[in-house]
Amino acid sequence: LALEPNLHLPIADSRFFDYCQWGFERTPIGLLTPPIQFYKIENAGAIPFEYHLEMDEVDELNRANHDFDVVTLLDPINGHLDPGDVLYLRWVFNPLQPILHEWNVEFQVVGGPTKRVTFRAEGYHPDPHSAPETTVWPLPLHQVMPLPNQPVLMSSERFCFGDVPMGASIDRLCVLNNYDEDETMTFAFDFSSHLASSVLTISPRMGEIPPQSHAVVRVTLRSMMAAVFDFDVPCHILVKRPPEEENEDLGDDNAERTPASTSSRPQTGQTAVSVSASQKGGKGGGTKNKKRTSVVDLPAPHRGATGTRFAGGGTGK
């Protein structure tokens, strides 16, 4: 079975656009540093691939505007994506007129399909007395209904920071509530995305939530460039595992009832080895410490060969 490359494109989170259409935020006319806007592409397949972006219509749009760079792609048009890799393409829209611009870009995958995406962006005259408009749906800021068997809920799952001056920091608080009555939950925010780790800080990034309790985290946004950010930061919720304990004493009686092996052949399988220590005191009397029992795996016998022991171990969480 031959594997094919799989280029995944995002679905427009907008009320005006359909699939394979993407709308950038409206941009005022006359900005010296227009904001950078991002478009995410992802390799959702099992094999790596090379891609190429066909930018003919972008060049035609710029030529029609007196060779002014109305639309600019800051990243190379050719690239490579390994399985699971995510790339945020950086676009700059710098309009000269208060009109709606539209252009098509073909995403060509070497040895795979070609996908055509229609981009739209609108310029406007800024009005200092009105709030800026957005094309994004007004989604709820928190989860309205809990899912079945969902022990942890967030007080806010969507943060809208608004307009933030470059270099300034803005904070938001998020509360993680553990509604389970018995289990302690652990949380960890995933900052594998370079875009998220460059402008966002969450403190603490990981921790524990006792039963029927909560944890408060601080979300801080700080950017040194003009850009429009819209990205996700996953939060992994797991049940805390109980600590591993050593086996308790099997008892003196059981140890005395086990006859010693008189065979000269080496034993195979699992063998219980008891280790004990005594402390002398008083008149020859002794107080025995609690006996521990360990389990040792003995290798199978090899006839006519010298045994060699290989040791190695690892733990995973």
Buried (B, 14 or more C-beta within 10 A) or exposed (E): EEEEBBBEBBEBEBEEBEEBBBBBBBBBBEBEEBBBBBBBBBBBBEBEBBBBBBBEBBEEBBEEBEEEEBBBBEEEBEBEBEBEEBBBBBBBBBBEEEEEBBBBBBBBBEEBEEBEBBBBBBBBEEEEEEEEEEBEEEEEEEBEEEEEEEBBBBBBBEBEBEEBEEEEEBEBEBEBBBBBEEEBBBBBBEBEBEBBEEBBBBEEBEBEBEEEBBBEBEBBBBBEEBBBBEEEBEBEBEEEEEEEEEEEEBEEEEBEEEEEEEEEEEEEEEEEEBEEEEEEEEEEEEEEEEBBBEEEEEEEEEEEEEEEEEEEEEEEE
